[in-house]
Amino acid sequence: MSVQAQLSESSSYPGRLVALVLISLTRLVRSPSHARRAQAARRMARHALLTSTLLAAAIVVLMVAFDAREIAMMPPRGTAGLWPVRILTDLGKDSYVLSVLAAMLTVVALVAAGLGGASQARWLAFGSRLQFLFLAVLVPLLPGELFKWAVGRGRPFVGGEANPFNFDYFAGTGAHASFPSAHAITAFALAFAVSAVWPSARGLMIAYAVLIGLSRLVLLAHHPSDVVAGALIGIIGAMCVRYWFAARGLGFAIGRDGTISALAQRRVKRVARGASSP
């Protein structure tokens, strides 16, 4: 039964809204049915392992050879001329990004529940993509926060000196929450997710993620290795969410060779209309 048919069973607007939310959540947790999901999972695992190995080596090199040196190259904390960087860096703040995406999802649900036919299908298709973006950012942030708490790495100049090996394990304080950078997790996860849905925006999103990462260094909020680690966690987390959606035919398709690609807008509408029965 299609989404629209299930929604039509509820005559009242509140009933349709509740049904829309429940159907959307059911689609996310249902068992995958795509025949090529195992091949795609193996391909994703290989890419994640290779990326993790290379960037883990880069993190160690940065921590040993460059972290302390980079701090000395940055302007002093509190420099008046850095206000544009402070504004820029907030564009990568996890709570801001997730709040915007959650607000957009809420608007889509409120509007779609009151529509029907092709108009509703368009809004449902857009909502499915927003759902992917939201989870692609949220999921990698969860292990990132766990790492912050467990590692307890001091931010630059915590303790009075530029010491990249200032650790207070399981401290749970903001001063010792440098590794990894949550801004980098958010920015690179969002950049990967948006690029996966809209490939034409890839260049813009890469620039966005890099600028957010650099802003954390200029503001002396993180060491370079913190930013690289955040980028790694963000990208791999978003990759996992993309596979989850693709295995359930939600916005993505798995090719014969295991590659995952975004469904064309017309196909996303068809999936939103009729291929999503729980």
C-alpha positions in Angstrom: 0.0 0.0 0.0 1.4 3.4 -0.9 2.1 6.2 1.6 -0.7 8.3 0.1 -3.2 5.4 0.3 -2.3 4.8 4.0 -2.6 8.6 4.7 -6.0 8.7 3.0 -7.3 6.2 5.5 -7.1 8.9 8.2 -9.7 11.6 7.4 -8.6 14.2 9.9 -5.5 16.3 9.5 -4.0 15.3 12.9 -4.6 11.7 12.0 -2.8 12.0 8.7 0.1 13.8 10.3 0.6 11.1 12.9 0.3 8.4 10.2 2.9 10.2 8.1 5.4 10.3 11.0 4.8 6.6 11.9 5.1 5.5 8.3 8.3 7.4 7.8 9.9 5.8 10.9 8.7 2.4 9.9 10.4 2.7 6.5 13.7 3.5 8.2 13.7 0.4 10.5 12.2 -2.2 8.2 14.4 -5.1 7.0 16.4 -4.3 3.9 15.2 -6.0 0.7 17.8 -5.0 -1.9 19.5 -8.0 -3.5 22.8 -6.2 -3.8 23.0 -4.9 -0.3 25.8 -7.4 0.8 28.0 -6.3 -2.1 27.5 -2.7 -1.3 28.2 -3.3 2.4 31.5 -5.0 1.5 32.5 -2.1 -0.8 31.6 0.4 1.8 33.6 -1.5 4.5 36.7 -1.6 2.2 36.4 2.2 1.5 35.9 2.9 5.2 38.9 0.7 6.2 41.2 2.3 3.7 40.1 5.8 4.6 40.5 5.1 8.3 44.0 3.6 7.9 45.3 6.5 5.8 43.7 9.2 8.0 44.7 7.5 11.2 48.3 7.6 10.1 47.8 11.3 9.2 46.4 12.0 12.6 49.5 10.4 14.3 51.9 12.4 12.1 50.0 15.7 12.8 49.9 15.1 16.5 53.6 14.4 16.7 55.0 16.8 14.2 52.6 19.6 13.5 50.0 20.2 16.2 52.2 22.3 18.5 53.8 24.1 15.6 50.4 25.0 14.1 49.3 26.7 17.3 52.2 29.2 17.1 51.1 30.2 13.6 47.6 31.3 14.6 46.6 34.7 15.8 46.2 35.1 19.6 42.8 34.0 21.0 40.4 36.9 21.3 41.9 38.9 18.4 39.3 41.5 17.4 39.7 41.0 13.6 38.6 37.4 13.9 34.8 38.2 14.2 34.1 36.9 10.6 35.7 33.6 11.5 33.6 33.3 14.6 30.5 33.8 12.5 31.7 31.3 9.9 32.5 28.6 12.5 28.9 28.7 13.9 27.7 27.4 10.5 29.3 24.1 11.5 27.9 23.9 15.0 26.1 20.6 15.5 23.2 22.0 17.4 22.5 24.7 14.8 22.8 22.4 11.8 20.6 19.7 13.4 18.0 22.3 14.6 17.7 23.7 11.0 17.3 20.2 9.5 14.8 19.2 12.2 12.8 22.4 11.6 12.7 21.7 7.9 11.6 18.2 8.5 8.8 19.5 10.7 7.6 21.9 8.0 7.6 19.2 5.4 5.6 16.8 7.6 3.0 19.6 8.4 2.6 20.6 4.8 2.6 17.0 3.3 0.0 15.8 5.7 -2.4 18.4 4.2 -1.7 17.6 0.6 -2.5 14.8 -1.9 -1.5 13.5 -5.3 1.6 14.8 -7.0 2.1 17.7 -4.6 2.3 15.4 -1.7 4.7 13.1 -3.5 7.1 16.0 -4.1 7.0 17.0 -0.5 7.5 13.4 0.7 10.5 13.0 -1.7 12.1 16.1 -0.3 11.3 15.0 3.2 13.1 11.6 2.6 16.2 13.5 1.6 16.0 15.8 4.6 15.7 12.7 6.8 18.9 11.3 5.3 20.7 14.6 5.8 19.6 14.8 9.5 20.6 11.2 10.3 23.9 11.5 8.3 24.9 14.3 10.7 23.5 12.9 13.9 24.8 9.4 13.7 28.6 10.2 13.5 28.2 12.8 16.2 27.2 10.1 18.7 30.5 8.2 18.6 32.3 11.5 18.3 30.9 12.7 21.7 31.9 9.3 23.2 35.5 9.8 21.9 35.6 13.3 23.4 34.7 12.0 26.8 37.0 9.0 26.7 40.1 10.7 25.3 39.8 14.0 27.3 42.3 15.8 25.1 43.0 19.4 26.2 42.2 22.2 23.8 45.2 24.4 22.6 46.7 26.3 25.6 44.7 24.5 28.2 47.2 24.3 31.1 49.0 27.4 29.9 51.1 25.9 27.0 50.7 24.6 23.5 50.8 21.0 24.6 49.2 18.6 22.1 49.7 15.7 24.6 47.6 17.1 27.4 45.1 14.4 28.2 42.7 14.0 31.1 40.9 10.8 30.2 37.1 10.6 31.0 37.3 14.2 32.2 33.9 15.2 30.6 34.8 18.9 30.6 34.7 21.4 27.7 38.3 22.3 28.2 39.3 18.6 27.6 37.0 17.9 24.7 39.3 18.7 21.8 39.5 15.3 20.1 37.7 15.0 17.8 36.3 18.3 16.5 32.4 18.1 16.6 32.4 21.0 14.1 34.5 19.0 11.7 32.2 15.9 12.2 29.2 18.0 11.4 30.6 19.9 8.4 32.2 16.9 6.7 29.2 14.6 7.3 26.8 17.3 6.0 29.1 17.9 3.0 29.2 14.2 2.2 25.4 13.8 2.6 24.5 16.9 0.5 26.9 15.8 -2.2 25.5 12.3 -2.2 22.0 13.7 -2.8 22.9 16.6 -5.1 26.3 15.8 -6.7 26.3 19.2 -8.5 26.8 20.8 -5.0 29.9 18.7 -4.2 32.5 21.5 -4.9 30.5 24.0 -2.7 30.1 21.6 0.1 33.8 20.6 0.1 34.7 24.3 0.4 32.2 24.7 3.2 33.6 21.7 5.2 37.3 22.8 4.7 36.5 26.4 5.8 34.7 25.1 8.9 37.7 23.0 9.7 40.2 25.8 9.2 38.1 28.1 11.3 38.5 25.8 14.3 42.3 26.1 13.9 42.3 29.8 13.5 40.2 30.3 16.6 42.5 27.9 18.6 39.6 25.7 19.4 41.2 22.5 18.1 44.5 21.0 17.0 44.9 19.9 13.3 44.7 16.3 14.3 41.3 16.9 16.0 39.9 18.4 12.8 41.2 15.5 10.6 39.8 12.9 13.1 36.4 14.8 13.0 36.4 14.8 9.2 37.1 11.0 9.2 34.3 10.2 11.7 31.9 12.5 9.9 32.5 11.0 6.4 32.4 7.3 7.5 29.3 7.9 9.6 27.5 9.6 6.7 28.6 6.7 4.4 27.0 4.2 6.8 23.7 6.1 6.9 23.7 6.3 3.1 24.1 2.5 2.9 21.3 2.1 5.4 19.0 4.2 3.2 20.2 2.5 0.0 19.6 -1.0 1.4 16.0 0.0 1.9 15.5 1.8 -1.4 15.1 5.2 0.3 16.5 7.9 -2.0 19.4 5.7 -3.2 20.0 2.7 -5.4 22.7 0.0 -5.3 24.2 -0.8 -8.7 25.3 -4.3 -9.9 28.8 -3.5 -8.9 27.8 -2.4 -5.4 28.1 1.3 -6.0 25.5 3.5 -4.4 24.0 6.4 -6.3 21.1 8.8 -5.6 17.8 8.0 -7.3 16.6 10.5 -9.9 14.0 12.9 -8.6 11.2 11.1 -10.6 12.1 7.8 -9.0 12.3 9.3 -5.5 8.7 10.5 -6.0 7.6 7.0 -7.1 9.2 5.5 -4.0 7.6 8.1 -1.8 4.2 7.4 -3.4 4.0 3.7 -3.7 7.0 1.6 -2.7 7.2 2.2 1.0 4.7 -0.1 2.6 6.0 -1.3 6.0 
